[in-house]
């Protein structure tokens, strides 16, 4: 009988596949807030909503911090009035929201040298020292983000630097100050005087008790400097850009502007020219814009930024440009950018160049408003001076119903150079029939 074959036991064992490990959780960015004012409070509120995902708020720094403490901030957050304590801690990002050039600039430099990335909403500092701080961040191997320094919650900086990086931008323009826009649109819609519109803006919190920086154009100029650096890659200084106040604009100017099919807005504009080396033409001033343009429809405290490129043409960013919550959105967006891309500075960013010339010289048609003691020969005298400088008159408009002792009328001019017109106006303002100086505004058609 044949022997039965014994079953052979296999020495090999079937191994079960190892359980997949859960993906490692990304390390949260540890955040310190410097400055717990209107914007700082809004940033902290938004940050705490995002704390379980990407961010961990560890410090709030403010001078006299005891008077700033609130009970809705978790007990784990360290309140301090020592900036050195914050910078020497293990935070990843220092968020500067205190404002002003000093001492905020020193804090940011310390933070970058200590290996911290920085997010700031400080327009004065970035306008004055932006390129230097960007270079310092690059040398330190860290990020400096300042999207909140211009136009609040409007993603103008990131849109220009990243969304339009493939274009060659040559012009930045727009409405960059919500206070001035509120005042001008209030005057336009109700016929209010400048003084009453400003008072209402102050009562509503759109204007400061001292509105000088807004109505004289200094605030918008700082923002234009930043946009020129970010979009046109040109290093300019605030003092190189002339600015004019909006306080000379009167209710009668809006009536004349409507007859011309225009609106009046505070316009910030910078244009890059490269025909004979790099030069920049820039200004901040009240100007007439066609009623059909997007700029004319920016109402209240909203902002608008237009970037014009060689290939994509004109791109527009618009929205609320000031206030705690809109600015906080821009700050949190910058933090998300660091969370997504890491703390290393971006590579292959074009260098910012120093132009050989920066001026407010522009060629445009112009609006001149006169208030005079009426008598024969006034228009002839004005025309004589203008003709001496080769400037042509396009139209003369005079609305009825005003006293002859202070009679307003306007002259619109054909296209001319601003320097040429400036010389003519010096002569015209010396004529003896004026009740007040001539108001001059460009008519911006493009």
Secondary structure, DSSP 8 states (H G I E B T S, - for coil): ----------------------------EEEEEE--SHHHHHHHHHHHHSTTTTEEEEEEE-TTGGGT--TTS-TTSEEES-HHHHHTSS-SEEEE-S-SSTTHHHHHHHHHHTT-EEEE--HHHHHHHHHHHHHHHHHHT--EE-GGGSSTTS-HHHIIIIITTTS-EEEEEEE--HHHHHHHHHHHHH---HHHHHHHHHHTTSS-SS-HHHHTSHHHHHHHHHHHHHHS-EE--GGGSEE--STT--HHHHHHHHHTTEEEEEEEEEEEE-TTS-EEEEEEEEEEEETTSSGGG--TTEEEEEEEETTTEEEEEEEE--SHHHHHHHHHHHHHHHHHH-SS--SS----EE-SEEE---EEEEEEEEEE---TTHHHHHHHHHHHTT--EEEEE--SS--TTSEEEEEEEEEEEHHHHHHHHHHHTTSTTEEEEEEEEEEE--
